[in-house]
Amino acid sequence: MKFKGFAMALAAGLVLPVSFPGHLYSADPLSRSSDGGTDASQIDTRVQDLIRLLADPSYSKRQNARAELERIGVVALDRLHAASFDADPQIASSARFIVRSNQFNWAWEYDSPKVREILGNFGAAEVYEKSVFIDELARLERDEGLAALCRLARYETVGALAKKAAIHVLKSKPLVGQSPIGRSQKILRYIEGGTSDSSLWIQTFHSSIASEKSATTSETVFDVDWWVRQIENERALIGKNTQETSVDVTVELIKWVTQQLSVRPNTREQALTIAAKLLEPSLNQSLHRQAQLGQQSAAANSFAQWALQLQLPELVHRQHQLLPMRIIAREPIFTYYLAESYLQLGDQEKAERIALAAWNGKQLERSPLDWKGDAIDVSTGEKEQAGNSGLDAVFAYRNRSAKENSYVLGKTLADRGRFEWAERELKQAAGDDLTLDSSLMALFKLAEIQQSLGKHNEAKLTLEPFVLRLEKEPMFRRQMVEQSQLLTFIVTSYHQYSGDAARVENNVGEAARQYILSLDASEENVDALIGLYKLETGPELQAKRRERLRSIVTRMKDGIRKYDQFLRDGAGNDYFQTFSLQLANELNSLAWLIANTEGDFGEAILMSRRACSLNPEHAEYLDTLAHCYFAAGKWKDAVEQQQKALSLKPNHPDFQRALARFQAKLAEAESPPSK
């Protein structure tokens, strides 16, 4: 294929050709002309000629040369960067000015409109703002931003930005059904000719995948020593106050190398050694500062979760030895992480004793042994009475009640799939005083966990005492109506869970009655209407649920239009972000409803994709998008999006069940027909 010119990322996506005698430039590295069209060597020759013109005595020729170099775009960057050190001071000065001017066209003709928009923003942004747009490219679906990321890794002159793009390329994975070898070969063509560290990272890794040995044995060579040298180079650069790297880039490189080693045979010890570098002060400078402020260390939290995800529990032991005791006392979650590490080591008894210590608020005696050995000495007793745990002062310091702390812990443990520990914390948080919002939040979350585990009757029974009290005690009901915003959510959920329990028992009449009561309490609970659609019912109920669906869909679309109008009228005001998140929630709810009932599945996909664009890291929104694709019969897309949702919440039972269902359907669709 021969392209007719470069895409201009700016000026609303206009495509403007670059003048060149007899030909037009093609920026596509996958296209090499064999019929007289412009090829890479012709462009390179033209770039060199233009650079020499930067020192021409004629002012107009110098200006025209500069303008054409900027139009040619990023493919001229290598030559311009070299020219920055030219012996002719005028050429060197002009080349440096062009490189620093940020006037390059990063978009190429084959880029999608969305990629062009992001690259246009990237080119116009200040250096400290650019990383946001690299992350946007990485979040695009189906490798839409892959070529642009390779381009940034290949041509960007700020090393930290180029390496950030490279790491996104390294972390990206083949699409469902895509050949890893073919994909790596394409990436290598995108990065061809690059000599920067970021280019070499990509070339080294993907060359091993695209090699002949990989094609015949499905094995890839991973040169551990070479990658260790790359890590050490980045660590050495950190203290030099340079734009060639950053702490974030170095941390992500270490994590990626560790992940590669953790899944390969016979390299686990090397993975542990490399990952332990993340616990060194140069890469964890914020830890003590955050501790002094009385805040949980986000870096320490992230490290523990990452280590457990890679099945490297020894790293959690080492971290527990290094963390200041004041952090461990204030943040019991780190003790729970330690308990989880012993689960991975197969020591169920010790894991449970440590979890009980966390629940009791007890500090553990830390062992001075080597960090790959035993980390703690555990002794726990029965649950102490409130006020005797020694944590009251700590919790007061954090300005949060003990119940609120238990609630937060319960949510976190549930997200990690430690449901037994989560239920224990949430039951403590709920307590007996149901007039407190913190107690109701814990009660609601506990029932939600039970529901997600398929324990519909348990979820119903968890909420039942509160709902029955509302029905039987008018004074209590008036008090709760006035002070609690959770009342409606609890009532509608109670009836939905009751309906689910009845449906599982094949009690269709009771299930229908409970679902209708749930919708009467709040039509925002679309799961109740979805439950109605799962029932095998007669024509009368089918007509009622279809009418209810039309009514709810109409109301939700009206709400979406209003939020759209708010955003158009209030761009830049204080409520813009709030309206954006509310719009995303409405779009997601409507898409989820249609995907699980009836309607235009194509429209549902568009709404869901928009919700994801407004809130990209929301696992539930990605789950909805997967269900929309599944409803539309797009099995591969459904599997890909469900895998993304699970990557954010890997222990979510509903997500796990959905992925298994989608993968089974994809396998069935791809299997040859039986004779």
C-alpha positions as CSV (number, residue, x, y, z in Angstrom):
1,M,0.0,0.0,0.0
2,K,1.2,3.5,-0.8
3,F,0.0,6.4,1.3
4,K,-0.6,9.8,-0.1
5,G,0.9,11.9,2.7
6,F,1.3,12.4,6.4
7,A,-1.6,12.8,8.8
8,M,-1.6,16.1,10.6
9,A,-2.6,15.5,14.2
10,L,-3.4,19.2,14.8
11,A,-5.9,21.4,13.0
12,A,-8.8,19.1,13.7
13,G,-7.2,16.0,12.1
14,L,-6.6,17.6,8.7
15,V,-4.4,15.5,6.4
16,L,-1.8,17.7,4.6
17,P,0.8,16.4,2.1
18,V,4.4,17.4,2.4
19,S,5.9,18.8,-0.8
20,F,8.6,16.7,-2.3
21,P,9.6,16.7,-6.0
22,G,7.6,14.1,-7.9
23,H,6.5,12.1,-4.8
24,L,4.6,12.3,-1.5
25,Y,6.0,11.1,1.8
26,S,4.8,7.9,3.4
27,A,5.3,7.6,7.2
28,D,4.1,4.0,7.4
29,P,7.0,1.7,8.5
30,L,5.0,-1.3,7.3
31,S,4.8,0.1,3.7
32,R,7.8,0.1,1.5
33,S,7.3,1.3,-2.1
34,S,8.4,-0.8,-5.0
35,D,6.8,1.2,-7.7
36,G,8.5,4.6,-7.6
37,G,6.8,5.8,-4.5
38,T,8.6,7.5,-1.6
39,D,10.6,5.1,0.6
40,A,12.5,5.5,3.8
41,S,15.9,6.2,2.1
42,Q,14.4,9.0,-0.1
43,I,12.9,10.7,3.0
44,D,16.2,10.3,4.9
45,T,18.1,11.9,2.0
46,R,15.6,14.8,1.8
47,V,15.9,15.3,5.6
48,Q,19.7,15.5,5.4
49,D,19.4,18.0,2.5
50,L,17.0,20.2,4.5
51,I,19.3,20.1,7.6
52,R,22.2,21.5,5.4
53,L,19.8,24.3,4.3
54,L,19.4,25.4,7.9
55,A,22.8,27.2,7.4
56,D,22.0,28.6,4.0
57,P,22.8,32.3,3.5
58,S,19.2,32.9,2.3
59,Y,16.7,33.6,5.1
60,S,13.8,32.3,3.1
61,K,15.5,29.0,2.4
62,R,16.4,28.5,6.0
63,Q,12.8,29.2,7.1
64,N,11.4,26.9,4.4
65,A,13.7,24.1,5.4
66,R,12.7,24.5,9.0
67,A,9.0,24.4,8.1
68,E,9.4,21.4,5.9
69,L,11.3,19.5,8.6
70,E,8.5,20.2,11.0
71,R,6.0,19.0,8.5
72,I,7.9,15.8,7.8
73,G,7.5,15.0,11.5
74,V,9.0,12.5,13.8
75,V,10.9,10.6,11.1
76,A,13.3,13.5,10.9
77,L,14.0,13.5,14.7
78,D,17.0,11.1,14.5
79,R,18.8,13.3,12.0
80,L,17.9,16.5,13.8
81,H,19.1,15.1,17.1
82,A,22.4,14.2,15.6
83,A,22.5,17.6,13.9
84,S,22.2,19.3,17.3
85,F,25.9,18.5,17.7
86,D,26.9,19.6,14.2
87,A,30.2,21.4,13.8
88,D,28.4,24.3,12.1
89,P,27.0,26.3,15.0
90,Q,24.1,27.6,13.0
91,I,22.9,24.1,12.0
92,A,23.4,22.9,15.6
93,S,21.4,25.8,17.0
94,S,18.6,25.5,14.5
95,A,18.3,21.7,14.9
96,R,18.2,22.0,18.7
97,F,15.4,24.7,18.4
98,I,13.4,22.5,16.1
99,V,13.7,19.4,18.4
100,R,12.6,21.5,21.4
101,S,9.8,23.3,19.6
102,N,7.2,20.6,20.0
103,Q,5.9,21.3,16.5
104,F,6.2,17.8,15.1
105,N,3.4,15.8,13.6
106,W,3.1,12.7,15.6
107,A,0.1,11.3,13.8
108,W,0.4,9.3,10.6
109,E,-2.2,8.6,7.9
110,Y,-3.3,5.2,9.1
111,D,-3.9,6.4,12.7
112,S,-7.6,6.3,13.8
113,P,-9.3,9.7,14.6
114,K,-9.0,8.9,18.3
115,V,-5.3,8.2,18.1
116,R,-4.8,11.4,16.0
117,E,-6.6,13.4,18.7
118,I,-4.5,12.0,21.5
119,L,-1.3,12.5,19.6
120,G,-2.4,16.1,18.8
121,N,-2.8,16.7,22.5
122,F,0.5,15.0,23.2
123,G,2.3,17.3,20.8
124,A,0.8,20.4,22.2
125,A,1.3,19.6,25.8
126,E,4.1,20.6,28.1
127,V,6.7,17.8,28.9
128,Y,5.3,17.3,32.4
129,E,1.8,16.7,31.0
130,K,2.6,14.3,28.2
131,S,2.6,11.1,30.2
132,V,-1.2,11.3,30.6
133,F,-1.6,11.0,26.8
134,I,0.7,8.0,26.7
135,D,-1.5,6.3,29.2
136,E,-4.6,7.2,27.1
137,L,-3.0,5.4,24.0
138,A,-2.3,2.3,26.1
139,R,-6.0,2.1,27.2
140,L,-7.4,2.1,23.7
141,E,-9.0,-1.2,22.7
142,R,-7.7,-3.9,20.4
143,D,-4.2,-2.5,20.0
144,E,-5.6,0.7,18.5
145,G,-2.8,2.8,20.1
146,L,0.0,0.2,19.6
147,A,1.6,1.8,16.6
148,A,1.6,5.2,18.2
149,L,3.2,3.9,21.3
150,C,5.9,2.3,19.3
151,R,6.4,5.6,17.5
152,L,6.8,7.5,20.7
153,A,9.2,4.9,22.0
154,R,11.2,5.1,18.7
155,Y,11.3,8.9,18.2
156,E,10.5,10.8,21.4
157,T,13.6,12.6,22.6
158,V,12.7,12.9,26.2
159,G,13.9,9.6,27.5
160,A,11.5,9.2,30.4
161,L,8.5,9.6,28.0
162,A,9.9,7.2,25.4
163,K,10.6,4.6,28.0
164,K,7.1,5.0,29.5
165,A,5.7,4.3,26.0
166,A,8.1,1.3,25.6
167,I,7.0,-0.2,28.9
168,H,3.4,0.0,27.7
169,V,4.4,-1.9,24.6
170,L,6.2,-4.5,26.6
171,K,3.2,-5.0,28.9
172,S,0.7,-5.3,26.1
173,K,-0.5,-8.7,25.1
174,P,-1.8,-10.3,21.9
175,L,-5.5,-10.1,21.3
176,V,-7.6,-13.2,21.6
177,G,-6.8,-15.5,18.7
178,Q,-3.9,-13.3,17.5
179,S,-0.5,-14.9,16.6
180,P,2.1,-13.7,19.1
181,I,4.8,-14.2,16.5
182,G,3.0,-12.1,13.9
183,R,2.3,-9.4,16.3
184,S,5.9,-9.2,17.5
185,Q,7.1,-9.0,13.9
186,K,4.7,-6.1,13.3
187,I,6.0,-4.3,16.4
188,L,9.6,-4.8,15.2
189,R,8.7,-3.1,11.9
190,Y,7.2,-0.2,13.8
191,I,10.3,0.3,15.9
192,E,12.8,-0.4,13.0
193,G,15.9,1.7,13.0
194,G,15.6,2.9,16.6
195,T,18.8,3.1,18.7
196,S,17.5,4.6,21.9
197,D,17.2,2.5,25.1
198,S,13.5,2.5,24.8
199,S,13.7,1.1,21.2
200,L,16.3,-1.5,22.3
201,W,14.0,-2.7,25.1
202,I,11.2,-3.4,22.6
203,Q,13.6,-4.9,19.9
204,T,15.2,-7.2,22.4
205,F,12.0,-8.6,23.8
206,H,10.0,-8.9,20.6
207,S,12.9,-10.3,18.6
208,S,13.0,-13.3,21.0
209,I,9.3,-13.9,20.4
210,A,9.6,-13.5,16.6
211,S,12.7,-15.8,16.4
212,E,12.7,-19.1,14.6
213,K,13.2,-21.0,17.8
214,S,10.0,-19.4,19.2
215,A,8.1,-20.4,16.1
216,T,9.1,-24.0,16.5
217,T,9.2,-24.5,20.3
218,S,6.9,-21.8,21.7
219,E,9.9,-20.9,23.9
220,T,11.3,-17.4,24.1
221,V,14.8,-16.4,25.2
222,F,15.0,-13.9,28.0
223,D,18.4,-12.6,28.7
224,V,18.3,-12.0,32.4
225,D,21.8,-10.4,32.6
226,W,21.0,-7.9,29.8
227,W,17.7,-6.8,31.5
228,V,19.5,-6.5,34.9
229,R,21.9,-4.1,33.2
230,Q,19.1,-2.1,31.9
231,I,17.6,-1.8,35.4
232,E,20.9,-0.8,36.9
233,N,21.3,1.9,34.2
234,E,17.9,3.3,35.1
235,R,18.7,3.3,38.8
236,A,22.0,5.1,38.1
237,L,20.2,7.8,36.1
238,I,17.6,8.5,38.9
239,G,20.0,10.5,41.0
240,K,21.3,12.6,38.1
241,N,18.4,14.9,37.8
242,T,17.9,14.0,34.1
243,Q,14.8,13.6,31.9
244,E,16.2,10.3,30.6
245,T,14.3,8.3,33.2
246,S,12.1,8.6,36.3
247,V,11.4,6.6,39.4
248,D,8.0,5.5,37.9
249,V,9.7,4.2,34.8
250,T,12.4,2.4,36.8
251,V,9.7,0.8,39.1
252,E,7.6,-0.3,36.1
253,L,10.7,-1.8,34.4
254,I,11.6,-3.8,37.5
255,K,8.0,-5.0,37.9
256,W,7.8,-6.1,34.3
257,V,11.2,-7.9,34.4
258,T,10.1,-9.6,37.6
259,Q,6.8,-10.7,36.1
260,Q,8.6,-12.2,33.1
261,L,10.9,-14.2,35.4
262,S,8.2,-15.3,37.8
263,V,6.3,-17.2,35.0
264,R,9.4,-18.8,33.5
265,P,10.9,-22.1,34.7
266,N,13.9,-22.0,37.0
267,T,14.1,-18.1,37.3
268,R,12.0,-17.6,40.4
269,E,15.0,-16.8,42.7
270,Q,16.2,-14.2,40.2
271,A,12.7,-12.7,40.2
272,L,12.8,-12.4,44.0
273,T,16.2,-10.7,43.9
274,I,15.3,-8.2,41.2
275,A,11.9,-7.4,42.8
276,A,13.6,-6.8,46.2
277,K,15.2,-3.7,44.6
278,L,11.8,-2.0,44.9
279,L,12.1,-2.0,48.7
280,E,15.4,-0.1,48.6
281,P,15.2,3.6,49.7
282,S,16.0,5.1,46.3
283,L,12.8,3.7,44.9
284,N,10.7,4.0,48.0
285,Q,11.5,7.5,49.2
286,S,7.9,8.5,49.9
287,L,7.3,5.7,52.5
288,H,8.6,7.4,55.6
289,R,7.2,10.8,54.6
290,Q,3.8,9.4,54.3
291,A,4.1,7.5,57.6
292,Q,4.9,10.8,59.3
293,L,1.7,12.3,57.9
294,G,-0.3,9.4,59.3
295,Q,-1.3,8.2,55.9
296,Q,-1.3,4.7,54.4
297,S,1.7,4.3,52.1
298,A,0.2,3.8,48.7
299,A,3.5,2.5,47.4
300,A,3.8,-0.1,50.1
301,N,0.2,-1.2,49.6
302,S,0.7,-1.5,45.8
303,F,3.9,-3.5,46.3
304,A,2.3,-6.0,48.6
305,Q,-0.7,-6.6,46.2
306,W,1.7,-6.9,43.3
307,A,4.0,-9.4,45.0
308,L,1.0,-11.6,46.0
309,Q,-0.4,-11.4,42.5
310,L,2.9,-12.8,41.2
311,Q,2.9,-15.5,43.8
312,L,6.1,-14.2,45.4
313,P,5.1,-14.2,49.1
314,E,8.7,-13.9,50.4
315,L,8.6,-10.3,49.2
316,V,5.7,-9.6,51.6
317,H,7.8,-11.0,54.4
318,R,10.7,-8.7,53.6
319,Q,8.4,-5.7,53.3
320,H,6.8,-6.5,56.7
321,Q,10.3,-6.5,58.3
322,L,11.2,-3.1,56.7
323,L,7.9,-1.2,57.3
324,P,7.9,1.1,60.3
325,M,5.8,-0.3,63.1
326,R,3.7,2.8,63.2
327,I,2.5,2.0,59.7
328,I,1.7,-1.6,60.5
329,A,-0.2,-0.4,63.7
330,R,-2.2,2.1,61.7
331,E,-2.8,-0.1,58.7
332,P,-3.8,-3.6,59.7
333,I,-4.1,-4.5,56.0
334,F,-0.4,-5.1,55.9
335,T,-0.8,-7.8,58.5
336,Y,-3.5,-9.3,56.4
337,Y,-1.2,-9.2,53.4
338,L,1.3,-11.2,55.6
339,A,-1.4,-13.7,56.4
340,E,-2.2,-14.0,52.7
341,S,1.5,-14.7,52.0
342,Y,1.4,-17.7,54.3
343,L,-1.7,-19.0,52.5
344,Q,0.4,-18.9,49.3
345,L,3.1,-20.9,51.1
346,G,0.6,-23.5,52.1
347,D,0.6,-22.7,55.8
348,Q,-3.2,-22.3,56.4
349,E,-2.9,-22.5,60.2
350,K,-0.3,-19.7,60.5
351,A,-2.2,-17.6,57.9
352,E,-5.4,-17.8,60.0
353,R,-3.5,-16.9,63.3
354,I,-2.0,-13.9,61.6
355,A,-5.4,-12.8,60.2
356,L,-6.8,-13.1,63.8
357,A,-4.0,-11.0,65.0
358,A,-4.9,-8.3,62.4
359,W,-8.6,-8.6,63.5
360,N,-7.6,-8.2,67.1
361,G,-5.3,-5.2,66.3
362,K,-2.3,-7.0,67.7
363,Q,1.3,-6.3,66.6
364,L,3.4,-9.2,65.6
365,E,7.0,-9.9,66.8
366,R,9.2,-9.6,63.8
367,S,11.9,-12.2,63.2
368,P,15.5,-11.1,62.6
369,L,16.0,-14.1,60.3
370,D,16.9,-13.9,56.6
371,W,13.9,-12.4,54.7
372,K,13.3,-15.6,52.8
373,G,12.8,-17.4,56.1
374,D,10.1,-17.0,58.7
375,A,9.0,-13.4,59.1
376,I,7.1,-13.3,62.4
377,D,6.3,-14.9,65.7
378,V,2.5,-15.3,66.1
379,S,0.5,-15.6,69.2
380,T,-3.2,-14.6,69.4
381,G,-6.0,-14.9,71.8
382,E,-9.8,-14.4,71.7
383,K,-11.2,-11.2,70.3
384,E,-10.6,-8.5,72.8
385,Q,-13.3,-6.1,73.9
386,A,-13.4,-2.7,72.2
387,G,-11.1,-0.3,73.9
388,N,-8.6,-3.0,75.0
389,S,-6.8,-3.5,71.7
390,G,-4.5,-0.6,72.1
391,L,-5.6,0.8,68.7
392,D,-8.0,3.4,70.0
393,A,-5.4,6.1,70.0
394,V,-4.2,5.1,66.6
395,F,-7.6,5.2,65.1
396,A,-8.3,8.5,66.7
397,Y,-5.1,9.8,65.1
398,R,-6.4,8.8,61.8
399,N,-9.7,10.5,62.5
400,R,-11.7,7.3,61.8
401,S,-13.8,5.1,64.1
402,A,-13.0,1.5,64.7
403,K,-16.2,0.5,62.8
404,E,-15.1,2.6,59.8
405,N,-11.7,1.0,59.8
406,S,-13.3,-2.5,59.9
407,Y,-15.6,-1.5,57.0
408,V,-12.6,-0.3,54.9
409,L,-10.7,-3.5,55.7
410,G,-13.7,-5.6,54.9
411,K,-14.0,-4.0,51.5
412,T,-10.3,-4.4,50.7
413,L,-10.2,-8.0,51.8
414,A,-13.3,-8.8,49.7
415,D,-11.6,-7.3,46.6
416,R,-8.7,-9.6,47.3
417,G,-10.9,-12.6,47.4
418,R,-10.4,-13.2,51.2
419,F,-14.1,-13.4,51.8
420,E,-14.0,-15.2,55.2
421,W,-11.8,-12.5,56.6
422,A,-13.8,-9.8,55.0
423,E,-17.1,-11.1,56.5
424,R,-15.5,-11.1,59.9
425,E,-14.5,-7.5,59.7
426,L,-17.8,-6.4,58.2
427,K,-19.8,-8.2,60.9
428,Q,-17.8,-6.3,63.5
429,A,-18.3,-3.1,61.6
430,A,-22.1,-3.6,61.4
431,G,-22.5,-4.3,65.1
432,D,-25.9,-4.0,66.7
433,D,-26.6,-0.3,66.3
434,L,-28.3,-0.1,63.0
435,T,-29.0,3.6,63.3
436,L,-25.4,4.4,62.3
437,D,-24.6,4.9,58.7
438,S,-21.3,3.1,59.1
439,S,-23.1,0.1,60.4
440,L,-25.6,0.1,57.5
441,M,-22.7,0.5,55.0
442,A,-21.0,-2.6,56.5
443,L,-24.3,-4.5,56.5
444,F,-25.0,-3.6,52.9
445,K,-21.4,-4.6,51.8
446,L,-21.6,-7.9,53.7
447,A,-24.8,-8.8,51.9
448,E,-23.3,-7.7,48.6
449,I,-20.4,-10.1,49.1
450,Q,-22.7,-13.0,50.0
451,Q,-24.8,-12.2,46.9
452,S,-21.7,-12.2,44.6
453,L,-20.7,-15.6,46.0
454,G,-24.1,-17.0,45.0
455,K,-25.3,-17.1,48.6
456,H,-28.6,-15.4,47.8
457,N,-30.4,-16.6,50.9
458,E,-27.6,-15.6,53.2
459,A,-27.6,-12.1,51.6
460,K,-31.3,-11.9,52.2
461,L,-31.0,-13.0,55.8
462,T,-28.3,-10.4,56.4
463,L,-30.5,-7.5,55.5
464,E,-33.8,-9.0,56.8
465,P,-33.7,-7.8,60.4
466,F,-33.2,-4.2,59.3
467,V,-35.9,-4.3,56.7
468,L,-38.4,-6.1,59.0
469,R,-37.7,-3.5,61.7
470,L,-38.5,-0.8,59.2
471,E,-41.8,-2.4,58.4
472,K,-42.8,-3.0,62.0
473,E,-41.5,0.1,63.8
474,P,-42.9,3.4,62.5
475,M,-40.7,5.5,64.8
476,F,-37.6,3.7,63.6
477,R,-38.7,4.1,60.0
478,R,-39.1,7.9,60.4
479,Q,-35.7,8.2,62.1
480,M,-34.0,6.3,59.3
481,V,-35.8,8.1,56.5
482,E,-34.6,11.4,57.8
483,Q,-31.0,10.4,58.4
484,S,-29.9,7.6,56.1
485,Q,-29.3,7.8,52.4
486,L,-28.7,4.0,52.3
487,L,-32.3,3.2,53.2
488,T,-33.6,2.8,49.6
489,F,-30.5,0.8,48.5
490,I,-31.0,-1.7,51.4
491,V,-34.7,-2.2,50.8
492,T,-34.5,-2.6,47.1
493,S,-31.5,-5.0,47.4
494,Y,-33.2,-7.0,50.1
495,H,-36.2,-7.7,47.8
496,Q,-33.8,-8.4,44.8
497,Y,-31.8,-10.9,46.9
498,S,-35.1,-12.5,48.1
499,G,-36.1,-12.8,44.4
500,D,-32.8,-14.4,43.5
501,A,-33.2,-16.9,46.3
502,A,-36.7,-17.8,45.2
503,R,-35.6,-18.1,41.6
504,V,-32.8,-20.5,42.5
505,E,-35.5,-22.6,44.3
506,N,-37.7,-22.4,41.2
507,N,-40.4,-20.5,43.1
508,V,-41.3,-18.4,40.1
509,G,-44.3,-16.6,41.7
510,E,-42.4,-15.5,44.8
511,A,-39.4,-14.5,42.8
512,A,-41.6,-12.3,40.5
513,R,-43.3,-10.7,43.5
514,Q,-40.0,-9.9,45.2
515,Y,-38.5,-8.5,42.0
516,I,-41.5,-6.2,41.5
517,L,-41.2,-5.1,45.2
518,S,-37.5,-4.3,44.5
519,L,-38.4,-2.2,41.5
520,D,-41.2,-0.4,43.4
521,A,-38.6,0.5,46.0
522,S,-36.2,1.9,43.4
523,E,-36.3,1.5,39.6
524,E,-32.6,2.4,39.6
525,N,-31.9,-1.2,40.7
526,V,-31.8,-2.6,37.1
527,D,-30.7,-6.0,38.4
528,A,-34.2,-6.6,39.7
529,L,-35.6,-6.1,36.2
530,I,-32.9,-8.4,34.8
531,G,-34.0,-11.0,37.4
532,L,-37.6,-10.7,36.1
533,Y,-36.3,-11.4,32.6
534,K,-34.6,-14.6,33.8
535,L,-37.9,-16.1,34.9
536,E,-40.0,-18.4,32.8
537,T,-43.3,-16.6,32.9
538,G,-46.6,-16.4,31.2
539,P,-47.7,-13.7,28.7
540,E,-49.2,-11.4,31.3
541,L,-45.9,-11.0,33.3
542,Q,-43.9,-10.8,30.1
543,A,-46.0,-7.9,28.9
544,K,-45.6,-6.2,32.3
545,R,-41.8,-6.6,32.4
546,R,-41.5,-5.3,28.8
547,E,-43.6,-2.3,29.7
548,R,-41.5,-1.7,32.7
549,L,-38.3,-2.0,30.6
550,R,-39.6,0.6,28.2
551,S,-40.4,3.0,31.0
552,I,-37.0,2.6,32.7
553,V,-35.1,2.9,29.4
554,T,-36.9,6.1,28.5
555,R,-36.2,7.6,31.9
556,M,-32.6,6.6,31.8
557,K,-32.1,8.1,28.3
558,D,-33.7,11.3,29.5
559,G,-31.2,11.4,32.4
560,I,-28.3,10.8,30.0
561,R,-29.4,13.7,27.8
562,K,-29.7,16.0,30.8
563,Y,-26.2,15.1,32.0
564,D,-24.9,15.7,28.4
565,Q,-26.5,19.1,28.5
566,F,-25.0,19.9,31.9
567,L,-21.5,19.0,30.5
568,R,-22.0,21.1,27.4
569,D,-23.2,24.1,29.4
570,G,-20.8,23.7,32.3
571,A,-17.5,22.8,30.8
572,G,-14.8,23.9,33.2
573,N,-17.0,24.6,36.2
574,D,-16.6,23.0,39.6
575,Y,-19.2,20.3,38.9
576,F,-17.9,19.1,35.6
577,Q,-16.0,16.1,36.9
578,T,-19.0,15.1,39.1
579,F,-21.4,15.3,36.1
580,S,-18.9,13.2,34.0
581,L,-18.8,10.4,36.6
582,Q,-22.6,10.5,37.0
583,L,-23.0,10.4,33.2
584,A,-20.7,7.4,33.1
585,N,-22.7,5.6,35.7
586,E,-26.0,6.2,33.8
587,L,-24.5,5.0,30.6
588,N,-23.1,1.9,32.2
589,S,-26.4,1.1,34.0
590,L,-28.4,1.4,30.8
591,A,-25.9,-0.6,28.8
592,W,-26.0,-3.3,31.4
593,L,-29.8,-3.4,31.4
594,I,-30.1,-3.8,27.7
595,A,-27.3,-6.4,27.4
596,N,-29.1,-8.6,30.0
597,T,-32.6,-8.1,28.7
598,E,-33.5,-6.9,25.2
599,G,-32.9,-4.0,23.0
600,D,-30.3,-2.6,20.6
601,F,-27.1,-4.3,21.6
602,G,-25.1,-2.1,19.2
603,E,-26.3,1.0,21.0
604,A,-25.5,-0.7,24.3
605,I,-21.9,-1.2,23.1
606,L,-21.6,2.4,22.2
607,M,-22.9,3.6,25.5
608,S,-20.7,1.2,27.4
609,R,-17.6,2.2,25.5
610,R,-18.4,5.8,26.3
611,A,-18.8,5.0,30.0
612,C,-15.4,3.3,29.9
613,S,-13.8,6.3,28.2
614,L,-15.2,8.6,31.0
615,N,-13.8,6.3,33.7
616,P,-11.2,4.0,32.1
617,E,-10.1,2.1,35.2
618,H,-13.5,1.1,36.4
619,A,-13.7,-2.7,36.5
620,E,-17.5,-2.9,36.6
621,Y,-17.7,-0.8,33.4
622,L,-15.4,-3.1,31.6
623,D,-17.5,-6.0,32.8
624,T,-20.6,-4.3,31.3
625,L,-18.8,-3.8,28.0
626,A,-17.9,-7.5,27.9
627,H,-21.5,-8.4,28.5
628,C,-22.6,-6.0,25.7
629,Y,-20.2,-7.7,23.3
630,F,-21.4,-11.1,24.4
631,A,-25.1,-10.1,23.9
632,A,-24.2,-8.9,20.4
633,G,-22.4,-12.2,19.6
634,K,-18.9,-10.8,19.6
635,W,-17.3,-13.5,21.6
636,K,-13.6,-12.5,21.2
637,D,-14.3,-8.9,22.2
638,A,-16.3,-10.2,25.2
639,V,-13.4,-12.3,26.4
640,E,-10.9,-9.5,25.9
641,Q,-12.9,-7.0,27.9
642,Q,-13.7,-9.5,30.6
643,Q,-10.0,-10.3,31.0
644,K,-9.4,-6.5,31.4
645,A,-12.1,-6.3,34.1
646,L,-10.5,-9.3,35.9
647,S,-7.0,-7.7,35.7
648,L,-8.4,-4.9,37.8
649,K,-10.4,-7.1,40.2
650,P,-9.0,-10.6,39.8
651,N,-10.9,-12.1,42.7
652,H,-14.4,-10.9,41.7
653,P,-16.6,-14.1,41.6
654,D,-19.1,-12.6,39.1
655,F,-16.2,-11.6,36.8
656,Q,-14.7,-15.1,37.0
657,R,-17.9,-16.8,36.2
658,A,-18.6,-14.5,33.3
659,L,-15.1,-15.1,31.8
660,A,-15.6,-18.8,32.0
661,R,-18.9,-18.5,30.2
662,F,-17.5,-16.2,27.5
663,Q,-14.5,-18.4,26.9
664,A,-16.7,-21.5,26.6
665,K,-18.9,-19.8,24.0
666,L,-15.8,-18.6,22.1
667,A,-14.4,-22.2,22.1
668,E,-17.7,-23.5,20.9
669,A,-17.9,-21.0,18.1
670,E,-14.3,-21.7,16.9
671,S,-14.5,-25.5,17.1
672,P,-15.0,-27.3,13.8
673,P,-18.6,-28.4,13.1
674,S,-19.2,-32.1,14.0
675,K,-19.7,-34.4,11.1
